Every structure is written in C-alpha cells, then in structure tokens.
Amino acid sequence: MTQSQSHPARLSTGEFVALVAMLFATIAISIDAMLPAMPQIEAALTPDAPNRAQLIIATFVFGMGLGTLVMGPLSDAYGRKPVIMAGAAVYCAAAIACYVSGSLEVLLVARFLQGIGAAAPRTVSLAMVRDLYSGRQMAQVMSYAMMIFTLVPALAPMLGQAVMWVASWHDIFLVYVIFSLISILWLGLRQPETIHPEDRKPLSLAAMTAAAKVMLAQRVVLVAILVQALLLAVIFSTISSIQGIFERYFDLGASFPYWFGAIAILSGGGSLLNARIVVKVGMQRVIRASLAAVLCLTVAFIGFLLFGTTDWTTVFVLYLIWQLSVFTMMGLTMGNLNAMAMEPLGHIAGFASSMIASVATVLSVALSVPVGQAFDGTPLPLVLGVGGFTGGALILTRWLRKTS
C-alpha cells in the first residue's frame, strides 16, 4: 500500500488504519455494549413489551443514518477533522442525556441524537480514506481497518457486562463519553487534515444537487447501496435478536458476552482474508462467493430448525456455525462494496460517503426492525430474515457485475 503523493506528511499506513478503525468503532461500542443490558432495560422501562427495548438499537442506527446525510457535505466544506470533532461533541452530550434518562421515550430520543453525532466519525473517516487511497488499495485499507474494528464488537459486550457488575446500565453511557474523547484526542493530535483548502467545496444546495446527479448517473453506486442496505439489515437484525436468543432460547444469558466476543474475534478473519485476496481475486468475486456461501448455510439451517433434531447441543453448535458465517460475510463484503461505490466518486468523496451510508443505513433500519420485533424466543424469525436479505443481495450482485 502506498499513500497518495499529494499527502507526503500523512500518518503511516499502520497508524492511519488504527485511527480509522477506532473512529469506526464508535458505532460498534455504542451498539454492542448495550446488549448485555437489554434484560435490565426491558425490566426497568418496558416490562409489558420487552421487544420494544430493541428500539434502543434501531433509533441509534436511524439517527446515524439521517446524520450521515449532512456530515459528508459539511466535511467537504469545512474539513474532515472539525466535522468529526463537532459530531463527537453532539455524541457525548446525547450520551449524558441517556445517562440521566428515566423513561424509554426519553432514552430513545437521546439515542437518536447520539446516533446523529456518531454519524460524523463513521462517515467522514471513510472520506478520509478516500482522500488518501483509491481502488483495490482502498479496499485493502478498509479491510485492515475492519479487521481491527472487529475487536471492538468482541470486547464491547464484556465491557457492558463489567460496568453492570460494579454500577448500573446507565453508566455504560459514561463509557461512551470516555471512548469518544480518547479517539478525538488521537485525531486532533496526530492526524493532519486530509482535504486541502483549495479542494473544499462550498456548502450549497446547488452543489449538493450537482453531486447527487453525478452519483445517480453511476449505476454501480446505486446497486452497491442497495446491496449494502440488505447486508446492514442482516447485521442489525442479528444484533437486535442475538442477546434474546442466547437468553431465552439457549438459557445462556450470563455467558452471552463471551460467546458474542468469540464469534466476533473469529469472524475478524473475514476482513483479514479479504485484505489478502481482494487485490488478486477482485472485489466482485469475493462478494458473490461470500453471499452464496451464507445463503446456502442459512437455507440448510432453516430446514434443520423446521425438520431436524431438537437436541440442544446440536442446535447450539449449528447456530454458532451459522452466526459465525454471517459475521464473517460482513468482513468479506462491506469494505469491498464501499470501495466499489466510492471509486468513481473521489472528486465528491465527502458527499458521496454521506449519501451512500445514509441511504443504506436508513433502508436497513426499515428492513431490520420488523425482523427484530418478530422475535419469538427462537432463532427462526432471524434466520428467515437473514435468508431473505442475503438472497436479495446475491440477486442484485448480477446487476453489480453488469454495471461495473
């Protein structure tokens, strides 16, 4: 990997990848550290309708999706670093509001605002990558960042569990504030601005309309967004239901953070594998092969749940294998899809990263919430949803190949 010659003073690739991974991780820790607290939140705030507690995840993601619409254009106009830092300020303020909340309604509003703030590090860091890299090298950088990022979902539930051992679920939000402050301090002290003043674009409706027309003219971008939306629906549906499956179906709620961490760490191999093979094999082949493999496993697991044995150990082992395949698929596909969508849009990287992430995220929330609310104490609603989303994504990759 080589950095763009126009940015000779930038961080080394290794440190840059680690920084980007931590900025990405703002999202993961904001979601996954809450998972062990779901039973306590259900009991405290919505005992009569426990599935409503899943909306704590959905509202955060929805806020993140909407916030993403503006973060990229703002970073094109004012620079990457100031926008990330401003978003972090909103994120921290909303986290404190969550900390003092006493009802589900107040908590959901605060989580929505927290998601808006989190959109800045998530979206603008992608534009920073595009400022410095392109093509398959960009996909490689994204894969390495995702590989490091995978450690956060692995550790976040354990962190949430540890907080509740010594305090309450409210205190998890204070951990969010500390994590955000550390990442922003690193960004502020070490990372130079990646967009030159002469390359910044005025924040105007006319400019955004022109940029949107450029995006709409690229069919590969539109197809990549739809595929991303389906795959994000897979992951958000899974995150909404996974703690309940371990708690109510397998009776393993106490050890859930460790099982989740093991799955997350093992699935990190997907990003590492992608980083090693994507330059030789190509992004499209990796995406199609990953989707096809997971779809086959999902169909087989659905058949087993409906017609197979009820032996607890067998069902649990098969569930772990299936869940691992789903998370591994994300590491093999999302970085490539982002790189494919961003490749023809380097001249409007900030706006493009915002639009791509926003549309894909908002669509994924609309798709995943019904799956989460359909949770009945068994894995079947989730597995059916994942099968539908993965099958749809695989079909769309045919148009991805034709339009590239």
N, C-alpha and C positions, 0 to 999 in steps of 0.2 A: 504494500500500500504506500502510495506517495501522496503527499498533500499538494494542493494547488500551489503553483509557483507564485501566485499573486498574494499568498499569505505566508511569507517566509518566517514570520515571528510567532506563528501559532504554536500551541502546545504540541508536545509529542503525540503521536497517534495513540499510544497506550493511555496517557493521562486524559486525552480528549475523550476516548471511548469510555473510560471510567466515569468521567464527569457527566457525559450524556446518559449513561446508564443510571446514575443517581438521580438525575432530573426526571428521567422516565419513571423511576421508582417511586416518585411522589404519588403517582396513581396507584401503584400496587400496594404500597403500605396503607394508603387511605381506604382501600377496599378490604384487603386480606386481614389486616389486624383487627377488623371488626367481626370477623367470622366467629371466633370463639365466644364473643359476647352476645351473639344472636339469641340464645335461650334466655339470658338475663334481660335483654331488651324486650323480648316478647312478653315475658312475665311482668315486667315493670310498666310497659307502655301500651301493649295491645294483647292482653291475655285472651280475649274472646276471638281474635282473628290473628293467630300467630304468623300466617304467611304475609301479613302486612308489614312485618318487620323487614322483609326483603326489600321494601321500597327505600330503605336507608342506602342500599347499594344503587338502586335504579335512579333515585333522584340525584345522587352524586354524579353518576355517569351522564345523566341527561344535562345537568348543569355544565359538565365538562364539554359535552358536545356543542351546546349553544355558545359557551365561552370561546370555543375554538374558532368560531366564525370571525371574531374580531381580533384575536391575538396575533394572527399572522399578518394581516394588513397593518396593524399597529407596529409590529416589529419591522416591517418593510419601510415604514415612515420614520420611526424614531430609534431604530436599532434593536438588536436582539436582547442585549443584556438589560436595558431599562424596562422592557416589557416583561421579561421573566421576573425581575425583582418586584415590579408592581403587582403582578399576579400572585406572587408569593405573599405579599402583604395582605391581599384580599383573602387568600387561603388561610393564613394564620388567624386573622380576625374572625373568620367564619368558624374555624376550629374552636376558638374560645367561646363563641356563641353556642356551639354544640355542647361544650363542656358544662355550661350553666343551664342548658335546656331542661325543662321538666315535663314536657309532653311530646308525643310522637309528632304532632303537627309542627311544633317549633323546631324540633330536631330535623325534620325533613326540609324545612325552609333553609335552615343553616347548612345542611348538607348540600343543597342545591347551590348555594352561594360558594361553598367550599369547592365544589366542582368547577364553577366558573373560574375561580382563582387557579386551580390546578391545571386548567387548560393551557396556561402560559408556559410552564416548564415542559409540558408534554408536547405541545405543538411547535413552539419556537425552537426547541432543541433539535427537532427534525429539520427545520430550516437551516440551523447552524451546520448540520451535517451536509446538507445540500450545498451550502456556501463553499465548503471545502472539498467535497468529493462528488463524483458522478458515476453513473453506470454501475457495472458489477463491483467496482471498488466501493461504491456507496453501499451496495447490498452487503458487502463483506463487513464494512464498518458497522452497519446496523446489526448484523448477525452477532458480532463480538459484543456490542453493547447489550443486545438482548440476552446473550449468554450470562453476562454479569448481572443484568437486571433480574434474571431468574432466581438469583439467590434471595432477593427481597421477598417475593411471594413465599419462598420456602421458610423464611425466618419470621415473617410478619405475624402469622397466627400464633407462633410461640411467644412473640413479643406481647401480643394482646393478652394471651393467657397469663404471662408473667405479671403484667400490670394488674390484672384482676386478682391475682394471688395476694397482692400487697395493698390494693386500693379497690376502685370500682371501675365499671366500664366507662364512666365519664372521663376517667383520667387518661384513657387511650388518646383522647383528642389533644392533650398536652404533649404527648409523644410526637404527634404530628407536627406541632409547632416547632419542637426542637429539631426534628429531622429536616424540616424546610429551612430553618435558619442555618443549619450546617451546610446544606447544599448551596444556598445562595451566597454564603460567605466564600465558599470554594470558587464559585463562578466569579464573584466580584474581585477576588484577589488574584486569580490565576489565568482566567480566560480572557484574552483580548477580544474586542468586538469583531465579529466575522463579516459584517457588511460595511463597506466603505461609505462615507458620507455621500460621495458622488453617485453611488448606486442606489441610494434610498429613493423611494417613490412617494409622492405626496398622497396623503390620506384623503381621497376624494371619491365620490360616488362614480364619477365618470371613469376614473382609473380602475376601480373595482369592477365596474361593468365591462370594461375592455378586457380585463384579466379573465373574467368569467367567460367571456366569449372565446378567448383563447383555449380555456380548459374544455369548454363544450365542443370545440372543434376536434378534440383529441379523443377518439372513441376508446382507445386503450385506457385512458384515465377514467372514463365513466364505467367501463366494465370492471376495472380494478377496484373502484369504490364499492360497487355492488358486491363483489366477492369479499372484500374486507368487511362489509356490513354483515354478511352472513356468518363469517368466521368470528367476528366480535360477538354476534348473537350466541354463537356456540359457547364462547368463554364466559359471557355474562350470565347465561342460563345456568352454566355449570357452577359458577361461583355462588349464585343465588340459592342453589339447591344442595350443594355438596355437604355443608355442615349438617343440614337436616337429615340427609341420607345416612351419614355416619351416626348421628344422634338417635334417630328414630327407627331406622331400618336395621342397622348393624349393631346398635347399642354400644357404640364406641365414641361417644361424645367427649369423654375425658381425654382420650388419646388422639382425637382428631387433629390437633395442630402438628403432631409428629408424623402421622400418615400424610397429611397435606404437604408438609415440608419434604418428606421423602419423594413424593410424586413430583413436586416442583423441581427438586435438585436433579432427579433422574431425567426429567423432561428437558432440562437445560442442554442435554446432549443434542437435541434437535437443532438449536442455534449453532452449536459448535460444528455439527456435521454440515449444516448449510454453509457456514463460512468456509469450510474446506472444499466443498464440491461445487458451489454455485458458479465459480468462475469457469470451471471446465464443463459442467453439465448444462448450465443455463437456468435462468430463473423459472421459466415456464414448465420445464420438465420436472423440476423439484416440486413445484406447486401441485401439478396434476398427480404425480405419484403419491404425494402425501395425502391428498384428498381421497384418492381412490382407496388407499390402504385403510384409512379411518372409516370410510363408508362401509367397506366390507366387514370390518370388525364390529361396527355398530349394528348392521343388519344381523350378523351372527348372534350378537348379544341380545338383541330384541327377541330373536327366535328362542334363545335359551331362557330368557325371563318368562316367556309365554308358555313354553312347552318343555323346558328342561327340568332338571332335578331341583329340589328345594334345599339341598344340603348347604348349610350355612357357609362352610369353609370354601366349597367350590364356587358359590355365588360371589363371595367376597374376593377371592383370587381373580376371578374373571372380571369383576368390576374394577379392581385395581389395574389390571392389564389394559382394559378399555379406557379408563380415565387417563392413564399414562400416555396412551396413544393420542388422545385428544390434545393434551397439553404439548406433547412433542410436535404435533402437527402445527401448532401455532408458531413454534420456533422455526419451522421449515418453510413457512408461508408468509407471515406478516411482513417481515423485513423485505422479502422479495417483492411483494405486492406494493409496498410503499415505494421501493426503488423504481419499479416499473411505472407507477403513476407519476412520480416526480421527475423522471428522466427528461421528458420533453419540456419541462416547466421551470428550468433553472432560472430563467430571467424574471419569474414571478414566484420564487420559491416560498416566500412568506405567506402570500395569499393562497397559493396552491396547497401548502401544507394545512392551512386552516380549513379550507373548503373540503379537502379530502377527508381529514379527520372528523370534521363536524358532521358532514352528511353521513359518513359511515357509522359514526357513533350514535347519532340520533335514530337512524334507521334500526340499528342493532338493539337499542332500548325498546323500540316499538315491537320488535320481534321477540325479544327475550322475556319481557315482563309477563306475557301470558303463559309462557312455559314455567316460569318460577311460581306464578300464582296457582298453577295446576298441580303443584307438588302435593302428593297424597300420602307421603311417608314411604314411598317406594322409589326406586330409580327409574321406573318405566316412563313417566312423563318427560323426564330429562333426556333419556336415551332416544325416545321418539323425536323430540325436538332437535337434538343434535343430528340425527339421521336425516331429517328434512333439510336442515340448514346446509349440511355437508353435501348432500346430493344436489341441492340447488347451486352451490358454489362450483361443484365439479362440472355441471352442465354449462355454467357461464364461462368456464375456462376455455371452452371451444371458441367462443367469440373473442376471448382474450388472445388466443393464438392467431385468429384471423385479423385482428385489428392492430397487432403489434408491428 
